[in-house]
Amino acid sequence: MAKLAIAYWSGSGSISLAAQVIADSARGAGVEVAMIDVSDMRPADWQVLADASGILFGTPTYMGGPAAGFKTFMDATGSDIWVGRHWLDKLAGGFTGGVNTGGDKLATLSSLAIFAAQHGMIWVGQDLIGAPVVEGNAGLNVSGTFLGLAVNSDGEGGLTAGCESSARHYGERMALMLARLG
């Protein structure tokens, strides 16, 4: 069975919720999923990441990039994991969120994609085309971001309905890609 690790840091709770929705969706598609809150990394968490077939990275967008709590995790991979190429050829993807539909979420996704590329990972983006291009997809991928999943917080730590559906779809997409390449 394919193994997906979701490594995330959440400030207000919306990234935790997105991670959970993605995880539930991937599990429903037959993938074993481990969620790792990177704010408290332990040796067992690093081992889960080492054993995973794919890793999704999740962080809110703060001040035009990944939140400091997630950036600390990114920086911690820079010696043994990066130099040893331990994540080489694993699938990777990313998700971020904020209150505004646009904001600077694309900058965060770019940082996550570059981070994955530095590790030699294979990036999986978002494939959902929202409305009005596809009429039946009203509320889905409202930001039109394809590099990864960009969700909108409802301002209360939750997600807008369309963003929750987009997160569900992204979990299914990652499960499909793990099955295809696994």
Contacts in CASP RR format, 6 or more apart in sequence:
PFRMAT RR
TARGET T0000
AUTHOR 0000-0000-0000
METHOD contacts of the structure
MODEL  1
MAKLAIAYWSGSGSISLAAQVIADSARGAGVEVAMIDVSDMRPADWQVLA
DASGILFGTPTYMGGPAAGFKTFMDATGSDIWVGRHWLDKLAGGFTGGVN
TGGDKLATLSSLAIFAAQHGMIWVGQDLIGAPVVEGNAGLNVSGTFLGLA
VNSDGEGGLTAGCESSARHYGERMALMLARLG
1 30 0 8 1.000
1 31 0 8 1.000
1 32 0 8 1.000
2 30 0 8 1.000
2 31 0 8 1.000
2 32 0 8 1.000
2 53 0 8 1.000
2 54 0 8 1.000
2 175 0 8 1.000
2 178 0 8 1.000
2 179 0 8 1.000
2 182 0 8 1.000
3 31 0 8 1.000
3 32 0 8 1.000
3 33 0 8 1.000
3 34 0 8 1.000
3 51 0 8 1.000
3 52 0 8 1.000
3 53 0 8 1.000
3 54 0 8 1.000
4 23 0 8 1.000
4 26 0 8 1.000
4 31 0 8 1.000
4 32 0 8 1.000
4 33 0 8 1.000
4 34 0 8 1.000
4 52 0 8 1.000
4 53 0 8 1.000
4 54 0 8 1.000
4 55 0 8 1.000
4 56 0 8 1.000
4 174 0 8 1.000
4 175 0 8 1.000
4 178 0 8 1.000
5 33 0 8 1.000
5 34 0 8 1.000
5 35 0 8 1.000
5 36 0 8 1.000
5 48 0 8 1.000
5 49 0 8 1.000
5 52 0 8 1.000
5 54 0 8 1.000
5 55 0 8 1.000
5 56 0 8 1.000
6 19 0 8 1.000
6 22 0 8 1.000
6 23 0 8 1.000
6 33 0 8 1.000
6 34 0 8 1.000
6 35 0 8 1.000
6 36 0 8 1.000
6 55 0 8 1.000
6 56 0 8 1.000
6 58 0 8 1.000
7 36 0 8 1.000
7 38 0 8 1.000
7 49 0 8 1.000
7 55 0 8 1.000
7 56 0 8 1.000
7 57 0 8 1.000
7 58 0 8 1.000
7 73 0 8 1.000
8 15 0 8 1.000
8 16 0 8 1.000
8 18 0 8 1.000
8 19 0 8 1.000
8 35 0 8 1.000
8 36 0 8 1.000
8 37 0 8 1.000
8 38 0 8 1.000
8 56 0 8 1.000
8 57 0 8 1.000
8 58 0 8 1.000
8 59 0 8 1.000
8 70 0 8 1.000
9 15 0 8 1.000
9 37 0 8 1.000
9 38 0 8 1.000
9 39 0 8 1.000
9 58 0 8 1.000
9 59 0 8 1.000
9 60 0 8 1.000
9 67 0 8 1.000
9 69 0 8 1.000
9 70 0 8 1.000
9 73 0 8 1.000
10 16 0 8 1.000
10 17 0 8 1.000
10 19 0 8 1.000
10 37 0 8 1.000
10 60 0 8 1.000
11 60 0 8 1.000
11 67 0 8 1.000
12 60 0 8 1.000
12 153 0 8 1.000
12 155 0 8 1.000
12 157 0 8 1.000
13 153 0 8 1.000
13 157 0 8 1.000
13 158 0 8 1.000
14 60 0 8 1.000
14 97 0 8 1.000
14 98 0 8 1.000
14 151 0 8 1.000
14 153 0 8 1.000
14 154 0 8 1.000
14 155 0 8 1.000
14 157 0 8 1.000
14 158 0 8 1.000
14 159 0 8 1.000
15 58 0 8 1.000
15 59 0 8 1.000
15 60 0 8 1.000
15 95 0 8 1.000
15 96 0 8 1.000
15 97 0 8 1.000
16 37 0 8 1.000
17 157 0 8 1.000
17 158 0 8 1.000
17 159 0 8 1.000
17 164 0 8 1.000
18 58 0 8 1.000
18 95 0 8 1.000
18 97 0 8 1.000
18 149 0 8 1.000
18 151 0 8 1.000
18 159 0 8 1.000
18 163 0 8 1.000
18 164 0 8 1.000
18 167 0 8 1.000
19 35 0 8 1.000
19 56 0 8 1.000
19 58 0 8 1.000
19 95 0 8 1.000
20 35 0 8 1.000
21 159 0 8 1.000
21 164 0 8 1.000
21 167 0 8 1.000
21 168 0 8 1.000
21 171 0 8 1.000
22 56 0 8 1.000
22 95 0 8 1.000
22 149 0 8 1.000
22 167 0 8 1.000
22 168 0 8 1.000
22 170 0 8 1.000
22 171 0 8 1.000
22 174 0 8 1.000
23 33 0 8 1.000
23 35 0 8 1.000
23 171 0 8 1.000
24 168 0 8 1.000
25 167 0 8 1.000
25 168 0 8 1.000
25 169 0 8 1.000
25 170 0 8 1.000
25 171 0 8 1.000
25 172 0 8 1.000
25 175 0 8 1.000
26 33 0 8 1.000
26 171 0 8 1.000
26 172 0 8 1.000
26 174 0 8 1.000
26 175 0 8 1.000
26 178 0 8 1.000
27 33 0 8 1.000
28 175 0 8 1.000
29 171 0 8 1.000
29 172 0 8 1.000
29 175 0 8 1.000
29 176 0 8 1.000
29 179 0 8 1.000
30 175 0 8 1.000
31 174 0 8 1.000
31 175 0 8 1.000
31 178 0 8 1.000
31 179 0 8 1.000
34 48 0 8 1.000
34 52 0 8 1.000
36 45 0 8 1.000
36 48 0 8 1.000
36 49 0 8 1.000
38 45 0 8 1.000
38 69 0 8 1.000
38 70 0 8 1.000
38 72 0 8 1.000
38 73 0 8 1.000
39 69 0 8 1.000
41 73 0 8 1.000
41 76 0 8 1.000
46 81 0 8 1.000
49 55 0 8 1.000
49 87 0 8 1.000
50 86 0 8 1.000
52 90 0 8 1.000
53 90 0 8 1.000
53 91 0 8 1.000
53 178 0 8 1.000
53 182 0 8 1.000
54 90 0 8 1.000
54 91 0 8 1.000
54 92 0 8 1.000
54 121 0 8 1.000
54 174 0 8 1.000
54 178 0 8 1.000
55 87 0 8 1.000
55 90 0 8 1.000
55 91 0 8 1.000
55 92 0 8 1.000
55 93 0 8 1.000
55 121 0 8 1.000
56 92 0 8 1.000
56 93 0 8 1.000
56 94 0 8 1.000
56 95 0 8 1.000
56 174 0 8 1.000
57 70 0 8 1.000
57 92 0 8 1.000
57 93 0 8 1.000
57 94 0 8 1.000
57 95 0 8 1.000
57 112 0 8 1.000
57 115 0 8 1.000
57 116 0 8 1.000
58 70 0 8 1.000
58 94 0 8 1.000
58 95 0 8 1.000
58 96 0 8 1.000
58 112 0 8 1.000
59 65 0 8 1.000
59 66 0 8 1.000
59 67 0 8 1.000
59 69 0 8 1.000
59 70 0 8 1.000
59 71 0 8 1.000
59 96 0 8 1.000
59 108 0 8 1.000
59 112 0 8 1.000
60 67 0 8 1.000
60 96 0 8 1.000
60 97 0 8 1.000
60 98 0 8 1.000
61 67 0 8 1.000
61 96 0 8 1.000
61 97 0 8 1.000
61 98 0 8 1.000
61 103 0 8 1.000
61 104 0 8 1.000
61 105 0 8 1.000
61 107 0 8 1.000
61 108 0 8 1.000
62 68 0 8 1.000
64 103 0 8 1.000
64 104 0 8 1.000
64 107 0 8 1.000
64 108 0 8 1.000
65 104 0 8 1.000
65 107 0 8 1.000
65 108 0 8 1.000
65 111 0 8 1.000
66 74 0 8 1.000
66 96 0 8 1.000
66 108 0 8 1.000
66 111 0 8 1.000
66 112 0 8 1.000
74 115 0 8 1.000
77 87 0 8 1.000
77 119 0 8 1.000
80 86 0 8 1.000
81 87 0 8 1.000
81 119 0 8 1.000
82 118 0 8 1.000
82 119 0 8 1.000
85 119 0 8 1.000
85 120 0 8 1.000
87 116 0 8 1.000
87 119 0 8 1.000
87 120 0 8 1.000
87 121 0 8 1.000
88 119 0 8 1.000
88 120 0 8 1.000
88 121 0 8 1.000
89 120 0 8 1.000
89 121 0 8 1.000
89 122 0 8 1.000
90 119 0 8 1.000
90 121 0 8 1.000
90 122 0 8 1.000
91 121 0 8 1.000
91 122 0 8 1.000
91 124 0 8 1.000
91 174 0 8 1.000
91 177 0 8 1.000
91 178 0 8 1.000
91 181 0 8 1.000
92 112 0 8 1.000
92 113 0 8 1.000
92 116 0 8 1.000
92 119 0 8 1.000
92 121 0 8 1.000
92 122 0 8 1.000
92 123 0 8 1.000
92 124 0 8 1.000
93 112 0 8 1.000
93 113 0 8 1.000
93 116 0 8 1.000
93 123 0 8 1.000
93 124 0 8 1.000
93 125 0 8 1.000
93 148 0 8 1.000
93 174 0 8 1.000
94 109 0 8 1.000
94 112 0 8 1.000
94 113 0 8 1.000
94 125 0 8 1.000
94 148 0 8 1.000
94 149 0 8 1.000
95 148 0 8 1.000
95 149 0 8 1.000
95 150 0 8 1.000
95 151 0 8 1.000
95 167 0 8 1.000
95 170 0 8 1.000
96 105 0 8 1.000
96 108 0 8 1.000
96 109 0 8 1.000
96 112 0 8 1.000
96 149 0 8 1.000
96 150 0 8 1.000
96 151 0 8 1.000
97 105 0 8 1.000
97 108 0 8 1.000
97 150 0 8 1.000
97 151 0 8 1.000
97 152 0 8 1.000
97 153 0 8 1.000
98 105 0 8 1.000
98 151 0 8 1.000
98 152 0 8 1.000
98 153 0 8 1.000
99 152 0 8 1.000
99 153 0 8 1.000
99 155 0 8 1.000
100 152 0 8 1.000
101 142 0 8 1.000
101 143 0 8 1.000
101 152 0 8 1.000
102 143 0 8 1.000
102 150 0 8 1.000
105 143 0 8 1.000
105 145 0 8 1.000
105 150 0 8 1.000
106 145 0 8 1.000
106 147 0 8 1.000
106 150 0 8 1.000
109 145 0 8 1.000
109 147 0 8 1.000
109 148 0 8 1.000
109 150 0 8 1.000
110 147 0 8 1.000
113 123 0 8 1.000
113 147 0 8 1.000
113 148 0 8 1.000
116 123 0 8 1.000
117 123 0 8 1.000
122 181 0 8 1.000
124 173 0 8 1.000
124 174 0 8 1.000
124 177 0 8 1.000
125 146 0 8 1.000
125 147 0 8 1.000
125 148 0 8 1.000
125 149 0 8 1.000
125 173 0 8 1.000
126 141 0 8 1.000
126 145 0 8 1.000
126 146 0 8 1.000
126 147 0 8 1.000
126 148 0 8 1.000
126 149 0 8 1.000
126 150 0 8 1.000
126 166 0 8 1.000
126 170 0 8 1.000
126 173 0 8 1.000
127 146 0 8 1.000
127 173 0 8 1.000
128 137 0 8 1.000
128 140 0 8 1.000
128 141 0 8 1.000
128 166 0 8 1.000
128 169 0 8 1.000
128 170 0 8 1.000
129 137 0 8 1.000
129 141 0 8 1.000
130 137 0 8 1.000
130 138 0 8 1.000
130 139 0 8 1.000
130 140 0 8 1.000
130 141 0 8 1.000
130 142 0 8 1.000
130 144 0 8 1.000
131 137 0 8 1.000
131 138 0 8 1.000
131 139 0 8 1.000
131 140 0 8 1.000
139 160 0 8 1.000
139 161 0 8 1.000
139 162 0 8 1.000
139 163 0 8 1.000
139 165 0 8 1.000
139 166 0 8 1.000
140 162 0 8 1.000
140 165 0 8 1.000
140 166 0 8 1.000
140 169 0 8 1.000
141 150 0 8 1.000
141 166 0 8 1.000
142 152 0 8 1.000
142 160 0 8 1.000
142 162 0 8 1.000
142 163 0 8 1.000
142 166 0 8 1.000
143 150 0 8 1.000
143 152 0 8 1.000
144 150 0 8 1.000
148 170 0 8 1.000
149 166 0 8 1.000
149 167 0 8 1.000
149 170 0 8 1.000
151 159 0 8 1.000
151 160 0 8 1.000
151 163 0 8 1.000
151 164 0 8 1.000
151 166 0 8 1.000
151 167 0 8 1.000
152 159 0 8 1.000
152 160 0 8 1.000
152 163 0 8 1.000
153 159 0 8 1.000
153 160 0 8 1.000
154 160 0 8 1.000
159 167 0 8 1.000
END
